Amino acid sequence: MQALKFHIVSVLLAGMLFSCSNPSTGWADKALKRAEKQALAMAVQLDTLPGRLPRSATPEGELITSGSDWWCSGFYPGVLWLLYENSHNEDLLKYASEFTGRLHGEQYNTSTHDLGFMLFCSYGNAYAATQADSCKTVLLNGARSLASRFNPVVGCIQSWEAWDNFHFPVIIDNMMNLEMLMWASKVSGDTLFRHVAVTHANRTMQCHFRPDYSSYHVVSYSPATGEVEFQGTNQGYGDESAWARGQAWALYGYTMMYRETGDEKYLAQAQHIARFLLDHPRLPADKIPYWDFDSPSIPDDCRDSSTAAIMASALLELCQYVDAVQAQEYFNVAELQLKTLASPEYTARYGTNGHFILKHGVGNVPQHSEIDAPLSYGDYYYIEALLRYKNYLKNK
């Protein structure tokens, strides 16, 4: 996905200027090398577990895996493809191809909105690297499966199946899955994919955001009338709290939608979300957010490395679309986040942490799941952000 959505052609003169005038990316290169070594060690272990993909690790550092139908299943293959983009290590290519293939059947899965995470992070990166028609076919089938969950009355893709009083739940995370639809529209020429993505993004702007541009995690609608029936959370501290990763999903999603459409309202939305995050009095000095900005246990509460990684990746794209003053602010925050994540505090020692790259992620606190644990999506967006960081400086 990195190559698909963040590729900028460099020229010799720009490279010469960079080598003379821009700060070194040596620390980022070292971070990527450490990540590659750890990711390959995980591949060796995973190779003995047919059909399984990494999810997290126990407190003792034992790998926890999932089947291909878990929403995180595409992130680790994506990590391998991104690392291969960086180093062209043939071992990475071999394992990336193998583990991407484990998601092949998910292209026909119409029971989840997470197909963008599952397929675009894996097969999307595979297609960017190989241009293989087989990858293109999987992605287009996956886009059709995802679009099948769209309700034109609501104007959104249904995230979860209905339960209790949640008749048509939509979560802010779903903004991330629109990218596969935008790609499918361009590649296939079918405007339905774009229509679904744009309509979903617009409806989410209307119903998910508070006046301060913080986002609800979950909004549930009436599938018959489109009326909003609930606004609140499933993974945050409370219905009116700002669950940190949800804010990062929103920032990333609207930045991406601006890139894909050129619509200024998406750029404005992304800037407003960034302002909420960067100006928040509870954002720590090192810019690694607590899991929820409204947790009453702050400062004695968990940070979430995955939120920081998603934020950094989004800010490094957003800084390309704004004026020089804003761009420098966004870049500075992202750089600090990445340097903090690359430190021993957040980067695991080789051979530990279930062979995940980052420590201290937070999955779902209310469900007591994956708290202060490694997360495959944290690793993915960390590697993506490091590559974006290097590309930004190279082409500045």
C-alpha positions in Angstrom: 0.0 0.0 0.0 2.9 2.3 0.7 4.1 2.3 -2.9 0.5 2.6 -4.1 -0.5 5.6 -2.1 2.7 7.4 -1.2 5.1 6.9 -4.1 6.9 10.1 -5.3 9.3 9.9 -8.2 12.8 11.2 -7.2 15.4 12.7 -9.6 19.1 12.8 -9.3 19.3 16.5 -8.6 16.8 16.2 -5.7 18.9 13.3 -4.3 22.1 15.5 -4.5 20.4 18.3 -2.8 19.0 16.0 -0.1 22.5 14.6 0.6 23.8 18.1 1.1 21.0 19.9 2.9 18.6 17.5 4.7 19.1 15.7 8.1 20.3 12.2 8.1 17.9 9.3 8.1 20.4 7.0 9.6 18.4 6.4 12.7 15.4 5.4 10.5 17.5 3.0 8.5 18.7 1.4 11.7 15.1 1.1 12.9 14.1 -0.6 9.6 17.0 -3.0 9.8 16.0 -4.0 13.4 12.4 -4.4 12.3 13.4 -6.6 9.3 15.4 -8.9 11.5 12.5 -9.3 14.0 9.9 -9.7 11.2 12.0 -12.5 9.5 12.4 -14.3 12.9 8.6 -14.2 13.2 8.3 -15.6 9.6 10.5 -18.6 10.5 8.2 -19.3 13.5 5.0 -18.7 11.6 6.1 -21.0 8.8 5.6 -23.9 11.1 1.9 -22.9 11.7 0.0 -23.5 8.5 -2.9 -21.1 7.9 -2.1 -19.0 10.9 -1.2 -15.3 11.1 0.1 -13.2 14.0 -2.3 -11.3 16.2 -0.4 -10.4 19.5 1.7 -12.0 22.2 1.2 -13.1 25.8 2.9 -11.1 28.7 5.5 -13.9 28.6 6.2 -13.2 24.9 4.5 -16.2 23.4 3.0 -15.6 19.9 -0.8 -15.4 19.7 -2.1 -16.2 16.2 -5.4 -16.0 14.3 -7.0 -17.4 11.2 -7.3 -15.3 8.1 -10.8 -14.1 9.1 -9.5 -12.0 12.0 -9.5 -8.3 11.2 -5.8 -8.0 11.7 -4.8 -10.9 9.5 -3.4 -8.7 6.6 -1.1 -6.5 8.6 1.9 -8.9 9.1 2.1 -9.8 5.3 1.9 -6.1 4.7 4.8 -5.5 7.1 6.9 -7.9 5.0 5.9 -6.3 1.7 6.8 -2.8 3.1 10.2 -4.0 4.4 10.8 -5.7 1.1 10.1 -2.3 -0.6 12.8 -0.9 1.6 15.6 -3.5 1.3 14.7 -5.9 -1.5 15.7 -8.8 0.7 14.6 -11.9 -1.2 13.7 -13.7 2.0 11.1 -11.0 2.7 9.7 -11.5 -0.8 9.4 -15.2 -0.2 7.6 -14.9 3.1 5.5 -12.0 2.1 4.2 -14.0 -0.9 3.6 -17.1 1.3 1.7 -15.3 4.1 -0.3 -13.1 1.7 -1.6 -16.3 0.1 -3.1 -17.3 3.4 -5.7 -14.6 3.0 -6.8 -15.7 -0.5 -10.3 -16.9 0.6 -11.1 -13.6 2.3 -11.8 -11.9 -1.0 -15.3 -13.4 -0.9 -16.0 -12.6 2.8 -19.1 -10.4 2.9 -19.5 -10.6 6.7 -16.9 -7.9 7.6 -16.0 -4.3 6.8 -12.4 -5.0 7.6 -11.5 -6.3 4.1 -9.5 -3.1 3.4 -7.2 -3.9 6.4 -7.1 -7.6 5.5 -6.6 -7.4 1.8 -5.3 -4.0 0.8 -2.5 -4.2 3.4 -1.5 -7.6 2.1 -2.6 -8.0 -1.5 -2.4 -4.2 -2.1 1.2 -4.1 -1.2 1.8 -7.3 -3.2 0.2 -5.8 -6.3 2.3 -2.6 -5.8 5.5 -4.7 -5.7 4.7 -7.3 -8.4 1.8 -5.9 -10.6 0.5 -9.5 -10.6 -2.9 -9.9 -12.2 -3.8 -12.5 -9.6 -3.4 -9.8 -6.8 -5.5 -7.4 -8.8 -8.3 -10.0 -9.1 -8.3 -10.6 -5.4 -8.5 -6.9 -4.6 -11.3 -6.3 -7.0 -13.3 -9.2 -5.6 -12.6 -8.0 -2.1 -13.8 -4.5 -3.1 -17.1 -6.0 -4.3 -17.5 -7.9 -1.1 -16.9 -4.8 0.9 -19.3 -2.7 -1.2 -22.0 -5.3 -0.6 -22.3 -4.0 3.0 -23.3 -0.5 1.8 -26.8 0.7 2.7 -27.8 3.6 0.5 -30.5 4.7 3.0 -27.9 5.0 5.7 -25.2 6.1 3.4 -22.6 3.9 5.0 -20.9 0.5 5.0 -22.1 -1.6 7.9 -19.2 -2.3 10.2 -20.5 -5.0 12.5 -23.5 -7.3 12.5 -26.5 -6.0 14.4 -26.8 -6.9 18.1 -29.0 -5.6 20.9 -30.0 -2.1 20.0 -27.2 -1.7 17.4 -29.2 -2.2 14.2 -26.6 -0.8 11.8 -23.3 -0.1 13.6 -20.6 1.9 11.9 -17.2 2.5 13.5 -14.7 5.2 12.7 -12.2 2.5 11.9 -14.2 1.9 8.7 -12.7 5.1 7.2 -9.5 3.1 6.7 -11.2 0.5 4.4 -12.4 3.1 1.9 -8.9 3.2 0.3 -9.4 -0.2 -1.3 -12.7 1.0 -2.8 -11.0 4.2 -4.2 -8.3 2.0 -5.7 -10.8 -0.4 -7.2 -12.7 2.4 -8.8 -9.6 3.7 -10.6 -8.4 0.3 -11.7 -11.8 -1.1 -12.8 -13.5 2.1 -14.0 -16.5 1.1 -12.0 -17.7 4.4 -10.3 -19.9 2.5 -7.8 -16.8 1.8 -5.6 -16.0 5.6 -5.5 -19.7 6.4 -4.9 -19.8 4.1 -1.9 -16.5 5.4 -0.4 -17.4 9.1 -0.9 -20.9 8.7 0.5 -19.6 6.8 3.5 -17.0 9.5 4.2 -19.5 12.3 3.9 -22.1 10.6 6.2 -19.3 9.9 8.7 -18.3 13.5 8.7 -21.9 14.4 9.6 -22.6 11.9 12.3 -19.3 10.8 13.9 -17.8 14.1 14.9 -18.4 16.4 17.9 -17.9 20.2 17.6 -14.3 19.9 18.7 -13.6 17.4 15.9 -13.1 14.5 18.2 -14.9 11.4 17.0 -17.3 8.9 18.4 -16.1 5.3 18.0 -19.5 3.8 17.1 -22.6 5.4 15.5 -25.6 3.1 14.9 -28.3 3.9 12.5 -31.7 2.6 11.6 -31.2 0.6 8.4 -34.8 1.4 7.3 -34.7 5.2 7.8 -31.0 6.2 8.2 -31.8 7.9 11.5 -29.0 8.0 14.1 -29.9 5.7 17.0 -26.7 5.7 19.0 -23.4 7.6 19.3 -20.8 6.2 21.7 -18.1 3.7 22.1 -17.2 0.1 22.3 -13.4 0.3 22.9 -13.0 3.7 24.5 -13.4 4.8 28.1 -16.9 6.2 27.7 -19.4 7.2 25.1 -18.3 10.8 25.1 -14.6 10.2 25.5 -12.0 10.5 22.8 -10.7 7.0 22.2 -7.2 7.7 20.9 -6.8 5.2 18.1 -10.2 6.2 16.8 -9.0 9.7 16.4 -5.9 8.4 14.6 -8.1 6.4 12.2 -10.1 9.5 11.4 -7.0 11.6 10.8 -5.6 9.0 8.4 -8.9 8.3 6.7 -9.7 11.9 5.8 -6.1 12.6 4.7 -6.4 9.6 2.4 -9.8 10.7 1.1 -8.3 14.2 0.2 -5.5 12.5 -1.7 -7.9 10.3 -3.6 -10.6 12.9 -4.4 -8.9 16.4 -4.2 -12.0 17.5 -2.3 -11.1 20.4 0.0 -13.6 19.4 2.7 -11.7 16.3 3.4 -8.4 18.3 3.8 -10.2 20.7 6.1 -11.5 17.8 8.2 -8.1 16.2 8.4 -6.6 19.5 9.6 -9.3 19.9 12.2 -8.7 16.4 13.5 -5.0 17.1 13.6 -5.5 20.2 15.5 -7.6 18.4 18.1 -4.9 15.8 18.6 -1.9 18.1 18.6 -3.4 20.7 20.9 -4.9 18.3 23.4 -3.5 19.1 26.9 -3.3 15.3 27.6 -1.0 14.6 24.6 2.3 13.7 26.3 5.5 15.5 25.5 6.9 12.6 23.5 3.6 12.5 21.5 2.8 8.8 22.3 -0.9 9.1 23.3 -2.6 7.5 26.2 -5.2 4.9 25.0 -8.0 7.3 25.6 -7.6 11.1 26.1 -10.4 11.1 28.7 -9.2 8.2 30.9 -9.4 9.3 34.5 -6.3 7.3 35.3 -4.0 9.6 33.3 -1.0 10.0 33.8 -0.9 6.5 35.4 -2.4 4.7 32.4 -1.3 2.9 29.3 0.1 4.6 26.3 -0.8 3.2 22.9 2.1 2.7 20.5 -0.3 1.8 17.7 -2.1 5.1 17.9 1.3 6.9 17.6 2.3 4.9 14.6 -1.0 5.6 12.8 -0.8 9.3 13.7 2.8 9.6 12.4 2.0 7.9 9.1 -1.0 10.2 8.6 0.8 13.4 9.6 3.7 12.6 7.2 1.2 12.5 4.3 -0.9 15.4 5.5 2.2 17.7 5.7 2.4 17.4 1.9 -1.0 19.1 1.4 -0.7 22.2 3.7 1.3 25.4 4.0 4.9 25.4 5.1 4.2 26.3 8.8 1.7 23.5 9.3 3.8 21.1 7.3 6.8 21.7 9.6 4.6 21.2 12.7 3.1 18.0 11.4 6.5 16.7 10.4 8.1 17.6 13.7 5.5 15.7 15.7 5.7 12.6 13.4 9.5 12.6 13.6 9.3 12.7 17.4 6.8 10.0 17.5 8.9 7.7 15.3 12.1 8.4 17.2 10.3 7.6 20.4 8.8 4.4 19.0 12.3 3.4 17.7 13.8 3.8 21.2 14.3 0.8 23.5 11.2 1.9 25.4 8.9 0.9 22.6 11.0 -1.3 20.2 11.4 -4.9 21.4 14.7 -6.6 21.7 15.4 -9.1 19.0 13.8 -12.5 19.8 11.4 -11.1 22.4 7.8 -9.8 22.3 6.6 -12.7 20.2 8.8 -11.3 17.4 6.6 -8.3 17.1 8.4 -5.0 16.5 6.7 -2.6 18.9 5.8 -3.0 22.5 3.1 -1.2 24.5 0.0 -1.3 22.3 -3.5 -1.2 23.6 -6.3 -3.2 21.9 -9.6 -3.1 23.8 -9.5 -2.0 27.4 -13.3 -2.4 28.2 -13.0 -6.0 26.9 -9.7 -6.6 28.8 -8.1 -7.6 25.6 -4.5 -6.9 24.4 -3.6 -4.3 27.0 0.1 -3.2 27.0 0.7 -5.8 24.3 2.2 -5.9 20.8 -0.2 -5.4 17.9 0.2 -6.3 14.3 -1.4 -3.0 13.1 1.0 -1.0 15.3 3.9 -2.7 13.5 2.4 -2.1 10.1 1.8 1.6 10.4 5.2 2.1 12.2 7.0 0.6 9.1 4.8 2.6 6.7 5.5 5.8 8.6 9.3 5.1 8.6 9.2 4.7 4.8 7.1 7.8 4.4 9.5 9.7 6.6 12.5 8.7 4.4 10.6 9.5 1.2 9.5 12.9 2.5 13.1 13.9 3.3 14.5 12.5 0.1 12.0 14.5 -2.0 11.9 17.6 0.1 
